[in-house]
């Protein structure tokens, strides 16, 4: 019995030892093959900041301005006569394309037709009076010539009788009779000459009357013609302001036609930009609102005076476009224009706009944050490939930085001046 118990005890002991050895072997195997965790150092415990290396870049000076696109060819078509709207053609609708000379509005021309008839009748009467005066003048000239000859003969006869009286061959009665006849003939000649001399003035009056009536006929024809209001330019109808049966006055607008092939944008820039702005500078235009669209052009003209109220100057940008293009610039659109001053390419310090807080910049020097005040010269938009950042808004500084400065790209509210930080280059983050 004792022997059996001993063997059983020995067996259980050996089994337990074997299991323990196997367990210890498994534990050693697991420990020897476990991954080694990286021991955290003090540097890994520091707050990380994303930075970019600051260095001067060749950049064009840029200025932002705003303006509204205005068509160079547009017409607010007025009525030139006072009348009633008789008809509106089917093409006279907003948005319809019209050519120069197309009918926009037809006015009632009944009164103007009667005015033309009266003017033509008055002209015919004036021309008839002029023809009668021409005949009268010819007869008056002949009567004046005959009266002059009669006067010469009477004076010659008087001279002969006076000579005979002096020789005693004629009586005083004969002399008096000759003088009386000479006086009568002279008076008749004077009257005939007077009548003949008045006729040129009357003819001049008749000629003036004919010209006046011709002018009246011309005006009547013009008024009759103006009853058909035509488009003065090629373009698209923007508005029709009248309806059939409506009475309109002289000068009242009936329609507006716009040609958007040539547009002019008067951009208002700050007055200080005048010294940097020249004709030919590039302008990047975009719609100042939602759904941004972009256009490229150049400055064509510069206004000579500044606006004292707004302290701005005006530059003019012209755009020649295809009106069938889906990306055409519509007249009346409010635009933002960024002018690139091509003659002002300088080496400047440029930082992302988001890196500025209250006109201060956080930079890292020897792993320590430094907050420095900076002054912004101007802002620019667009991607700058040389910095490797996706930012579109940049600030060009007047305050110089130092080569090797690391600019905190997006400073958070927890970062303070004097903190020790761990830097991560923005270019490395972009590659991840």
C-alpha positions in Angstrom: 0.0 0.0 0.0 2.8 2.3 1.0 4.6 1.6 -2.3 1.4 2.4 -4.4 0.8 5.7 -2.6 4.5 6.7 -3.1 4.3 6.0 -6.8 1.1 7.9 -7.2 2.6 10.9 -5.3 5.7 10.8 -7.4 3.7 10.6 -10.6 1.6 13.7 -9.7 4.7 15.6 -8.6 6.6 14.8 -11.9 3.5 15.8 -13.9 3.2 19.1 -12.0 6.9 19.9 -12.5 6.6 19.2 -16.2 3.6 21.4 -16.5 5.4 24.2 -14.6 8.4 23.8 -16.9 6.3 24.0 -20.0 4.5 27.1 -18.6 7.8 28.8 -17.8 9.1 28.0 -21.3 6.0 29.5 -22.9 6.3 32.6 -20.7 10.0 33.0 -21.7 9.1 32.5 -25.3 6.4 35.1 -25.2 8.6 37.6 -23.4 11.5 37.1 -25.8 9.3 37.6 -28.9 7.1 40.6 -27.7 7.5 43.9 -29.7 9.7 46.5 -28.1 7.8 49.7 -27.2 9.6 52.9 -27.9 10.6 54.7 -24.7 9.2 58.2 -24.7 11.7 60.9 -24.3 11.2 64.4 -23.1 11.2 65.8 -26.7 8.2 63.6 -27.6 6.2 65.1 -24.7 6.6 68.6 -26.2 3.7 70.2 -28.1 4.1 69.8 -31.8 3.6 72.7 -34.2 3.5 72.7 -38.0 6.0 75.2 -39.4 7.3 76.5 -42.7 10.8 77.7 -43.4 10.8 81.4 -44.0 12.8 82.7 -46.9 12.5 85.8 -49.3 10.7 85.1 -52.6 10.5 87.0 -55.9 6.9 88.3 -55.9 5.0 90.9 -57.9 3.3 93.7 -55.9 -0.4 93.1 -56.1 -3.4 95.4 -55.3 -7.0 94.4 -54.8 -9.8 96.5 -56.3 -13.5 96.2 -57.0 -15.8 97.3 -59.8 -18.9 96.5 -61.9 -18.8 95.3 -65.5 -20.2 97.8 -67.8 -20.9 97.2 -71.6 -19.1 99.7 -73.8 -22.1 99.5 -76.2 -25.4 99.9 -74.6 -28.5 102.0 -75.6 -31.3 103.4 -73.5 -33.7 103.9 -76.4 -36.0 107.0 -76.0 -39.0 108.1 -77.9 -38.2 111.1 -80.1 -41.9 112.0 -80.5 -45.0 112.0 -78.3 -47.5 109.4 -79.4 -49.3 106.2 -78.6 -47.8 102.7 -78.8 -49.4 101.1 -81.9 -47.6 97.7 -82.0 -44.8 95.7 -80.4 -43.2 93.2 -82.8 -42.8 89.6 -81.7 -39.1 90.1 -81.5 -39.4 92.9 -78.9 -39.0 90.8 -75.9 -36.4 90.8 -73.1 -33.6 88.5 -74.0 -34.1 88.6 -77.8 -31.1 89.3 -80.0 -31.6 92.3 -82.3 -29.6 93.8 -85.1 -29.0 97.5 -85.8 -32.1 98.9 -87.5 -34.5 96.2 -86.2 -37.9 97.5 -85.2 -38.4 97.8 -81.5 -41.7 99.7 -81.1 -44.2 101.1 -83.6 -46.0 104.4 -82.7 -49.3 105.7 -84.0 -48.3 108.0 -87.0 -51.7 109.4 -88.0 -51.0 112.9 -86.6 -47.6 113.1 -88.1 -48.8 112.0 -91.5 -51.3 114.9 -91.4 -48.5 117.3 -90.4 -46.5 116.1 -93.3 -49.4 116.7 -95.8 -49.9 120.3 -94.4 -46.2 121.0 -94.6 -46.0 119.8 -98.2 -49.0 122.0 -99.1 -47.4 125.0 -97.5 -44.2 124.3 -99.4 -46.1 124.1 -102.7 -47.8 127.5 -101.9 -44.5 129.1 -101.1 -42.9 127.9 -104.3 -45.9 129.2 -106.3 -45.5 132.6 -104.6 -41.8 132.5 -105.5 -42.6 131.8 -109.1 -45.1 134.7 -109.3 -42.6 137.1 -107.8 -40.1 136.0 -110.4 -42.5 137.0 -113.2 -43.4 140.3 -111.4 -39.7 141.2 -111.1 -39.0 140.6 -114.7 -41.9 142.9 -115.7 -40.9 145.5 -113.1 -37.4 145.6 -114.5 -38.7 146.2 -118.0 -41.0 149.0 -116.8 -38.2 150.6 -114.9 -36.0 150.5 -118.0 -38.7 152.0 -120.2 -39.5 154.7 -117.6 -35.8 155.6 -117.6 -35.7 156.0 -121.3 -38.8 158.1 -121.2 -37.1 160.3 -118.6 -34.1 160.7 -120.8 -36.2 161.7 -123.8 -38.3 164.2 -121.6 -35.1 165.8 -120.3 -33.7 166.1 -123.8 -36.9 167.7 -125.1 -36.8 170.2 -122.2 -33.2 171.1 -123.0 -34.1 171.8 -126.7 -37.1 174.0 -125.7 -35.0 175.9 -123.2 -32.4 176.4 -125.9 -35.0 177.7 -128.3 -36.4 180.0 -125.6 -33.0 181.4 -125.1 -32.8 182.1 -128.9 -36.3 183.6 -128.9 -37.8 180.8 -130.9 -40.0 179.4 -128.1 -42.4 180.8 -125.6 -42.4 180.6 -121.9 -45.6 178.5 -122.0 -43.8 175.9 -124.1 -40.9 175.8 -121.6 -43.2 175.3 -118.6 -45.1 172.5 -120.4 -41.8 170.7 -121.2 -40.7 171.0 -117.6 -44.1 169.7 -116.3 -43.8 166.7 -118.6 -40.2 166.1 -117.6 -41.2 166.2 -113.9 -44.1 163.7 -114.5 -41.9 161.3 -116.5 -39.1 161.5 -113.8 -41.7 160.8 -111.1 -43.0 157.8 -113.0 -39.4 156.5 -113.5 -38.7 156.8 -109.8 -41.9 154.8 -109.0 -41.0 152.2 -111.5 -37.4 151.9 -110.2 -38.7 151.7 -106.6 -41.1 148.9 -107.5 -38.3 147.0 -109.3 -35.9 147.5 -106.4 -38.4 146.2 -103.8 -38.9 142.9 -105.6 -35.4 141.4 -104.9 -36.2 141.7 -101.1 -39.6 140.1 -101.6 -38.0 137.4 -103.6 -35.5 136.9 -100.7 -38.5 136.6 -98.4 -40.1 134.1 -100.7 -37.0 132.1 -100.9 -36.7 132.1 -97.1 -40.3 131.0 -96.8 -39.6 128.1 -99.3 -36.6 127.1 -97.2 -38.6 127.2 -94.0 -41.4 125.1 -95.4 -38.8 122.7 -96.8 -37.4 122.4 -93.3 -40.9 121.8 -91.9 -41.4 119.1 -94.5 -38.1 117.5 -93.5 -39.1 117.7 -89.8 -42.5 116.2 -90.6 -40.9 113.3 -92.5 -38.4 112.8 -89.7 -41.2 112.8 -87.1 -43.1 110.3 -89.2 -40.0 108.2 -89.5 -39.4 108.3 -85.7 -42.8 106.6 -85.2 -40.8 103.4 -85.9 -38.3 103.2 -83.1 -35.3 101.1 -84.3 -32.4 99.5 -82.4 -29.3 101.7 -82.8 -26.9 98.9 -82.1 -26.5 95.1 -82.3 -27.2 93.4 -79.0 -29.7 91.8 -76.8 -32.9 93.5 -75.4 -32.5 94.0 -71.7 -35.9 95.7 -71.0 -39.1 96.7 -72.8 -40.6 99.5 -70.7 -43.9 100.2 -72.7 -47.1 98.3 -73.6 -49.5 98.6 -76.6 -51.9 101.5 -76.1 -49.7 103.4 -73.7 -49.1 107.1 -74.4 -45.5 108.1 -74.2 -43.8 111.5 -74.0 -40.7 112.8 -75.8 -37.6 111.5 -74.1 -39.3 108.6 -72.3 -37.3 105.4 -72.4 -39.0 102.5 -74.3 -36.3 99.9 -74.3 -32.7 99.1 -73.3 -30.4 97.1 -75.6 -27.0 95.8 -74.4 -24.1 94.5 -76.4 -21.8 92.5 -74.2 -19.1 91.7 -76.7 -16.9 94.6 -75.3 -17.0 95.2 -71.6 -15.3 97.8 -69.5 -14.6 97.3 -65.8 -13.7 100.5 -63.8 -11.7 99.0 -60.9 -11.3 101.2 -57.8 -7.9 100.7 -56.2 -6.4 102.4 -53.1 -4.9 105.8 -54.0 -1.4 104.6 -52.9 -1.3 102.1 -55.7 -1.0 104.9 -58.4 2.8 104.9 -58.1 3.0 101.2 -58.8 0.2 101.0 -61.5 1.0 101.1 -65.2 -1.0 100.5 -68.4 -0.6 96.8 -69.3 -0.5 95.4 -65.8 -2.2 92.0 -65.5 -5.6 91.8 -63.8 -7.1 88.6 -62.4 -10.9 89.1 -62.2 -13.3 87.0 -60.3 -17.0 87.3 -59.3 -17.2 88.8 -55.8 -19.7 86.3 -54.4 -20.8 82.7 -54.5 -20.0 80.6 -57.5 -16.7 82.3 -58.3 -15.7 82.5 -61.9 -12.4 83.9 -63.2 -11.3 86.0 -66.1 -7.9 87.4 -67.2 -7.3 90.9 -68.7 -5.0 93.9 -68.5 -5.3 97.6 -67.6 -6.1 99.7 -70.7 -6.5 103.1 -69.1 -5.9 105.0 -65.8 -8.0 107.8 -64.6 -5.9 110.9 -63.9 -7.7 112.0 -60.7 -8.2 110.4 -57.3 -11.6 110.3 -55.6 -11.2 112.5 -52.5 -14.3 111.0 -50.8 -13.2 107.3 -51.1 -9.5 107.9 -51.4 -9.4 105.6 -54.4 -8.2 105.7 -58.0 -9.8 104.1 -61.0 -8.2 101.9 -63.6 -10.1 100.6 -66.6 -10.0 97.0 -67.7 -11.4 96.0 -71.2 -12.7 92.5 -72.0 -13.5 91.4 -75.6 -15.5 88.2 -75.4 -17.7 85.8 -77.4 -21.3 86.3 -76.2 -22.0 82.6 -77.0 -19.4 81.4 -74.5 -20.9 79.8 -71.4 -18.2 81.5 -69.2 -18.8 85.0 -70.6 -18.7 87.9 -68.3 -22.3 89.3 -67.9 -22.7 93.1 -67.7 -23.6 94.4 -64.3 -21.6 91.7 -62.4 -19.7 93.0 -59.3 -16.1 91.9 -59.6 -13.0 91.6 -57.5 -9.8 92.4 -59.4 -6.2 91.6 -58.4 -3.7 93.8 -60.2 -0.2 92.4 -60.7 2.2 95.3 -60.9 4.7 93.9 -63.4 7.3 96.6 -62.9 7.3 96.0 -59.1 8.8 92.5 -58.9 10.7 92.5 -55.6 12.3 90.1 -53.1 9.9 90.0 -50.2 9.0 88.0 -47.1 5.7 86.1 -47.6 3.7 84.2 -45.0 0.3 82.5 -45.1 -2.5 84.8 -44.0 -3.7 82.3 -41.4 -0.3 82.4 -39.6 -1.0 86.0 -38.4 -2.8 86.7 -35.1 -3.4 90.4 -34.2 -0.6 91.5 -36.4 1.8 89.2 -34.7 3.7 86.2 -36.0 4.8 83.1 -34.1 8.2 81.8 -35.1 10.4 79.1 -33.7 14.0 79.8 -32.9 16.1 77.1 -31.1 12.8 75.2 -30.4 11.4 78.2 -28.5 8.3 80.1 -29.6 8.8 83.8 -30.3 5.9 86.2 -30.9 7.1 89.2 -33.0 5.0 92.1 -34.3 4.9 92.5 -38.1 3.5 95.0 -40.5 1.7 93.9 -43.6 2.5 95.7 -46.9 -0.2 94.1 -49.0 -2.1 90.8 -49.5 -2.1 88.4 -52.5 -4.3 85.5 -53.5 -3.4 82.3 -55.4 -1.2 79.3 -54.8 2.5 79.9 -54.4 4.2 76.6 -55.4 7.6 77.5 -53.9 6.3 77.2 -50.3 4.6 73.8 -50.8 1.4 74.9 -49.0 -2.2 74.6 -50.2 -3.0 78.2 -49.0 -4.6 80.7 -51.4 -4.3 83.8 -49.1 -0.9 85.3 -48.4 0.5 88.4 -46.6 3.5 90.2 -47.9 5.4 91.7 -45.0 7.1 95.0 -44.6 8.8 93.6 -41.5 11.9 91.6 -42.5 12.4 88.1 -41.0 15.7 86.2 -40.5 16.9 83.5 -42.7 16.1 80.1 -41.1 13.1 81.3 -39.1 10.4 78.7 -38.8 7.0 80.3 -39.1 4.1 78.6 -37.3 1.6 78.0 -40.1 -1.6 77.8 -38.0 -1.0 79.1 -34.4 -3.6 77.8 -32.0 -4.9 79.5 -28.9 -2.8 77.3 -26.5 0.6 78.4 -27.9 2.4 81.1 -25.9 5.5 83.1 -26.3 8.5 81.4 -24.8 7.1 77.8 -25.0 9.4 75.0 -26.0 7.9 73.1 -28.9 8.6 70.3 -31.3 8.5 71.4 -34.9 7.1 69.5 -37.9 7.8 70.9 -41.4 4.6 71.6 -43.4 6.1 70.0 -46.5 6.5 66.7 -44.6 2.9 66.8 -43.5 1.8 67.4 -47.1 3.8 64.3 -48.2 2.1 62.1 -45.7 
